[in-house]
Amino acid sequence: MFEIFASLKLALDLMANGNAEFVRVVALSLELSLAAAVLGSAIGLPLGAIVAIGRFPGRRSLIVALNALLGLPSVVVGLVVYLMLSRAGPLGSWGLLFTPGAIVIAQTVLVIPIVAALARQVVEDAWNEYAEQLRSLGVGTGRAVRTLLWDTRFSLLTVALAGFGRAASEVGAVMIVGGNIDGVTRVMTTAIALETSKGDLPLALALGIVLILVVLAVNAGAYAIREWSAIRHG
């Protein structure tokens, strides 16, 4: 028990003193997760809105597929991205394997179905409320998608934050495609796994505390946005 408290004290000291390695890992994690959240939202939000509004063959199957992909094992995503980016893969010439770019790609693949599935539900609820009004104005599908995305922007921002939280907490796919290279692709989750296996508990605890704080901040931000939106539209 004494060892745990001693490690926790050292972890807090690392956070307070701004250890160079610690700061580098945290900064890279946030940078890559934010990039993945932005890319995933740029693809997932319009996709979810189109599925919500559109009426086309295979729509129900697509909805089922999106919902199923919410539980897609991250190591499978990592394996697929690895095969795509490896020298023998179709994108091997890009030279992205074991780089931050590979991590962003893997995280984006994981974020897209989450954002698309949640956005579909948000936009579909809005569509059910405004469909008649939009049809009476002769609004086409494309314009309706843009209108509803803008009208539900505060709810969709919480969806994007959920995507960021998913990217920030990812470890399996990141480990596979990034290689956990010190100073290059080592992020908080992979560093925690490595430092714990090495017995360096203070650094692992410090990174774990920051990761928890990031997740809490994301959830607090999402809650605040929902409350503010409810008051604004109330």
N, C-alpha and C positions, 0 to 999 in steps of 0.2 A: 504493500500500500504506500509506504514511504517513497518507493521508487517512482510510483505513478505521480505522486504530488511533486516530486523533484523534477520529473520530466515536464509536467504541466507548467511549473515555474520557469523552466528553461524555454519552453515554447512561448510563454508570454514575453519573456525577455527578447526572444528572437523577433517577435512582432513589434515590440516597442523600439528596438534598436534598428530595425530595417535592414536585417542581414541581406547582403547583395544577392545571394542565391535565392533566398526566400522571395525577395521583391521581383526578381526576374521571372521566377516560375509563376507567381500570381499574375503579373502583368501579361505574360504570354497567354495564360489561361483565359483571362478576361477578354483579351484582344481576339483570340480565335473563336471563343464562344459567341462573342458579339457579332463577328463576321458571319458565322454559321446561322445565327438567329435572324440576321438581316436577309441573307440569301434564302433561307428556308421560308421566311415570311413573304418575301417577294414572289416566291413560287406558290407556296401553300395557300395564302389568302385568296388570290384570284381563283385558284383551282377549287377551293372550298366553296367560293361564291358561285362559280359556274355550275358545280354539282348541285348546289342548293336551288338554283333558279331554273337551270336547264331541264328539259324533258327530252331525253334521247335514249336510244336502245342501249341497254347495259348499264343504265344509271344505278339501278339497285345493286347490281354486282359491284360497281365501283364504290358505292357507299360501304358495302360489306368489306371490300378489300381495304379501304382506308381505315376502317375501324379495326380490322385484323392487324394491320401494320402498326397499330399503336403498341402491340405486344411483341413486335419483331425483336428477336434477340440481337443485342448490339454486336456480339462477336460475329454473327452471321453477316451483318452489314460490313464489319471490318474485313472479313474474309473476302467478300465480293469486291469491295473497293480495292483491296490488296491485289486480287487477281487482275482487276482492270488496269491498275497502275504499274504492275510488275513488268519487267522487260519483255516477257512473253505475252503480255496483255495488249489489248487494242489501244490503250492510252499510255503504253510504256514509253513511247518517244517523248512524252511530256516531261519525264524525269521528276515526277512529283512524289514518288514513294519515299517515305521517311523524311518528309518536309512538312512544315506547317500547313502548306496547301493541301496535302493529303488529309490532314486532320480536319480541316475545314470542310472538305468534300464529305468525309464520313459523318461528321456532325450534322451537316446540312441534310444528308439523306435521312438521318434519324429525326430531324426536326420537321421536315416537310409533312409527313403523315399526321403528326400531332397537330400542327397548325391547320392543315387542311380539314381534318375531321372536326376540330373544335370550331373553326370558322364556318364550316358548312351548317352546323347547328345554329350558330348565332345569326347568320344571314338568312337561313330558312325561316326562322322565327320572324324576322323583320319582313321577309317576302310574304309570308302568310298575312301579315298585317297591312301591307301596302300594295299588294299585287293588283287589286282592282283599280286603285287610284293610278298606278303606273300604267296599266293597260289602257285606261281611259284617256291618258295623255299620249298614247301611241309610242311609249318608250320601248325600244328594242332591248334584246337581251344584253348586249354589250353595255349600253347606257345604264340599264337597270343594275348590272353588276357594279359599275362604278358608283352609282348613286347609293346603293345599299352598303357598299364598303365604306363610303364616306359617312353615311348616317350612323353606322355601327362602329365607328373608328375607336371609340373609347373601350368598348367591349373587346374589339379585336386587338387593341394594344395589350390587354391582359393575356390574350392568346399568344401574342408574340413574346411576352415575358415568360410564359410557360415554356415556349420553345427555347428561350435562352437558358432557363433553368435546366432543361433536359440536356442541352449541349454542355453546360458547365459541369454537370455531374457525371458525364460519360467517361468510362475508363476502358472497357473492353475493346471497342473499335479503335479508339485512340492509340492504345498500346500496340495493336496489330499494324496499323498503317503509319504510325509515327515513330515507332521503335524506341520511344522514351530516351532520346539522345540528349545528354546534358548540354544545356545552353542552346539547343536547337528545337527540340520537340517535346521537352519535358514540361508537362503541365501539372496542375495541382493533383488531379486524381491519380495519374501514373506515378508522380513523385511520392504520394502517400503510400501507394502499394510498395514501391521500391524501398523507401526509407524504413517502413515497418519490417520488411523482410531482412533489412540490414541491421535492425535493432536501433536505428537512430530515431527514437520516439519523440524527442523534442521537436525536430523539424516536421515529422509526420503530424504531430498534434497541432503545431502552429498552422500548417496548411489545412488540416481538417477543420480547425476553428474558423479560418477565413472562408472556407467553402460553405460551412454552415451559415455564416453571416451573410454570404452572398445569396444563398437560397432564401434565407429569412427576408433579406432586403427585397428580393424579387417578389416574394409573396406579399410583403407589406405594400410594395408599390402597386401590385395588381389590385389588392383590396382597396387601397386609397383611390385608385382610378375608378373602380366600380362605384364606390360611395359617392365620389364627386360627380360622376355621371348621373347617378340616381337622383342626387339633389338638384343637379342642373336641369334634368328633364322632369323633375317632380313638380 
